Amino acid sequence: MLQLLKKYIDEAKEAANLETLESVRLSAMGKSGAITQALKALGKLTPDERKTQGAEINKVKEAFLEAWSARKLALEEQELQKRLFENPVDVSLPPVMTRVGRIHPTSKVIDEVVQIFSQLGFTLEEGPHIETGYNNFTALNIPEHHPARQMHDTFYLPAQDANDETLLRTHTSSVQIRTMQKQKPPIKIIVPGKTFRSDSDQTHTPMFHQIEGLYVDKHVTFQDLKGCLSEFLKAFFELEELPMRFRPSFFPFTEPSAEADIGCKRTAEGVEIGMGLDWLEILGCGMVHPNVLENCGIDSTEYTAYAFGMGVERLAMLKYGTPDLRAFFEGGQRWSQQYGFNPY
């Protein structure tokens, strides 16, 4: 009987593959396996026979399990080497990153604009969303009873200072004031950020993004402003030639003030930026009012400055064809997949 059981040890050692090895295990150690049945039959023997044969059968069992385990490891290694040979893997390659998410058009445009102006010598500045009435209005030469200060246009907060108002900034121009108060000319900054106004429709939202620019130095002229904006708009819209014109306008903080238009062509599909018979308003600009310079401690007889501002979402709508401003802030996944940008 022991010789019959030992044959399973040899079969385990000689198994050609894992399937055959598993079949041998079941034949020897399964519920109906030979070794299992032999152990069960010990109960019918006398105590002396059970002690002698039990020890022998257990030795065969342990020898079989040892041979089976060793062969299993060897066959698994063979199988692994076979798979590696058939499907080679370069373990020196970097891991594959899970590509999740899209870059929002607003973030994309801010990065593009800041990059272009940085190449024109501007440095990045930022400021707080909660501002004082002085920085947001008074220092910018906006009169006390100007319509922009009214409750229906501005989000006012409980006053922290009895001598001044506290509000959510209505434009990023307040950062210009903060910068001119702490720095001496020359100053050349680009200021992106969130702004807040009480307005909401297809082309307006209560929160939106602006980018403002400021250049303060001796002998800064309107000609410098026109050249800077022309270079920026051609770079941003990726055009070698872009018609541009300036129309007189009014802003309390600039004098003279202007609205800048760029050439376009209107088609059934929408607006095409570039050569055409139509014009499209793109931004506001002008020479900084002497009162604003003086409010910040800069001598307006020695220094001049220009400033400009534009809406980020408007730039994104014009360049990337997003139709509704409100969708920028709804956070829909399908919208992000369609209009967002692959970060990789």
Phi, psi and omega in degrees: 000318180298323178296323179295320180288325182293340181296333179291332176296315179295320180296323179294318180294332186258003182303134185277336181206174184294326179295316179295319180297321179293324178296320177296318180299317180294322179294329183266315190241005177291178181302326179253016182292157185298314181293320179298315180293324179295321178293323179293326183288347181299334181294343181270354183267166176289162181303317181294316178296320181298320182293317183289307184290327178299317180297319181293316181296321179296324176297318178295318180300313181295321179294321178296313181297323178294315179294320181296315180297317181296317180292325179297315178298318181295316180293322177296321177295319177299317180296320179295314179298323178296316180294320179295324179290319181284329180231078184300141180238128176269100184288352178276350179291147178292158179293151177280122180281140175286117186270097183240138173092164180227151175279126181293142179306325178298314178297320180300313183292319178302314179299318181295314183295314180298321180297317181295313182290331176296327176288342177265009174096007180273148175249154185277134174228148177224163180211176184286154176284328178269123186235166172272155176298330180295309181293325185277330184234297192300310181296339179267017174068026178267118185300159185298326183256022179293143181304330181297339181275355186288155182300329183284352178250337191233141176269102179272148179244162175304131185295132174270341181230126182297340183266000183208159178274157173233134187205167170280127187303140181265352176199163179277003179298337178298333178290328175300316179298312181300319182291316180292334178286332185253347181240152174263148177299155003284144178233130180217098188231153171239133190232100172268154176168173179279144174225163190223128176215149184278081183202142180202116171199197185296333182243007179220144176224155181297333175234132179210179183243139176237159169230125179241151176233148180217134176226116180242126178190177175284137174066027173286132185236169176296331177297321177297320179298313181299317180296319180296311182292324178298315180295320180297311185294323177294321179291319184293315181272003175057051180234139177285327178231134180215110178301142183213141177219158180239127178251138178302140180213191178219126168226139182299333187263359177227148177201112001285161179243155181209154168255133180260131177245151175237154180291150179202168175228126182265127181233178178296332181278343182142212183253130177250117182286137177136214181292134179177181183265352183252168178234150182226125178292136186235328183193168174247151184199179176162178175274131184301132182298137179306327179298323179294316178299315181294323178298338181257009178080021179253129182291111183286349175276343181254327184240148170234167184204153169238157179217156178208158179210149181210155178272129183294314181298324178296318177299318180296319180296320181288321184277324188246003170074027176281127193277330189232123183299325184297331181294339179299334188246003181275339174071024179292135183293320181294321177296318180296322178294325182280317187253350179283175184239142180291121182286353184255000000 
